[in-house]
Amino acid sequence: MRHQATTIRTVIAKRDDANEARTAALNDRDNQLRAASDMGWALAHTAVINSTDYATFVDTLTHTEE
């Protein structure tokens, strides 16, 4: 049995004028997670790192091959 892990990192700007970019980044994150799921990867953990100007999502995915 082989175990694998990977991460998807998404950085989101918190500025009021970044709404369009923020929406695009969140949609891209959603698409990446959906594609990974379709390939057999499972979301194991999500951490959000907040700063004054940005929020960073770090999604950890796992996959097991038998």
LINLIN-V392613 format. One record per backbone hydrogen bond with DSSP energy under -1.0 kcal/mol. NH is the residue of the N-H (numbers start at 0). CO is the residue of the C=O. Records with the same first field share a line. If there is no record, write none. Layout:
NH: CO  CO
This chain:
1: 64
3: 62
5: 60
7: 58
9: 56
11: 54
13: 52
17: 14
21: 17
22: 18
23: 19
24: 20
25: 21
26: 22
27: 23
28: 24
29: 25
30: 26
31: 27
32: 28
33: 29
34: 30
35: 31
36: 32
37: 33
38: 34
39: 36
40: 35
41: 61
43: 59
44: 59
46: 57
48: 55
50: 53
54: 11
55: 48
56: 9
57: 46
58: 7
59: 44
60: 5
61: 41
62: 3
64: 1
